[in-house]
Amino acid sequence: MIAGQGTAGLEITEQAKDLGIDEADLLVCCGGGGLTSGIALACAENAKNFKVHPVEPAGFDDVARSLISGKRETNDNNSSSLCDAIVTPSPGILTFPILKEFCYPGMVVTESEVLKAMRIAFERLKIVIEPGGAVALAAALYHSELLDSKTIVVVASGGNVDPETFSRALSFR
């Protein structure tokens, strides 16, 4: 799974090279870490100046906390999130060592920021993204001061959003 999801990282690094981008902060939506660790491995091999940052919803920031502590942290099982596609109890057993070695600090976004990012993605980019897939865009829009590269690359993935949530995002200001 990590290798398969890492193909997204290969695509990103190839496109970046074509555009002359050799340094960037790369923001990736993160649950258990499969997509993020796969992309981090691809960047470690093909784009050494790309800083991969896992992005998670507030209250489910187990990867961000784990990267700080150096050990796998867990989330409160009694919580829920709009970003249900990326809600996991803790970083994966296989993914965490990769995240620890190849990722930069994690970023955390609020549900309000996610809803606004979903609206902006639809209005300006003409794409529909699910809440979990919008966390990286939310981090770029509302927390770019935490990044130091002149280029920010965002992985915005997944369009599995119910009509009520999408309507809520479109009306959220």
NORURSUL-V89064 format. One line per field, one symbol per residue. ss: DSSP state (H for helix, E for strand, L for the rest). psi: psi as a letter, one per 20 degrees, with the letter a starting at -180 (. if undefined). burial: 1 if it has 24 or more other C-alpha atoms within 12 Angstrom, else 0. A space follows every 10 residues. Layout:
ss: ???
psi: ???
burial: ???
This chain:
ss: LHHHHHHHHH HHHHHHHHLL LLLEEEEEEL LLLHHHHHHH HHHHHHLLLE EEEEEEELLL LHHHHHHHHL LLLELLLLLL LLLHHHLLLE LLHHHHHHHH HHEEEEEEEL HHHHHHHHHH HHHHHLLLLL HHHHHHHHHH HHLHHHLLLL LEEEELLLLL LLHHHHHHHH HLL
psi: gggghihhhg gghghgghjk oipqpopppp eijggghggg gghhhimijp opoqprqpil lhgghhhghj qorqrpijrr qhlhhjoqhr qqghhghggh hiqrqrqpqr hghgghhggg ggghikqpqr ghiihggggg hikiiiqiqi ppppooqpkn pqhggggggh ip.
burial: 0100111111 0110010000 0111111111 1111111111 1111011011 1111111111 1111111000 0111100000 1111111111 1100111111 0111111111 1111111111 1100000111 1111111111 1001001000 0111111000 1000110011 000
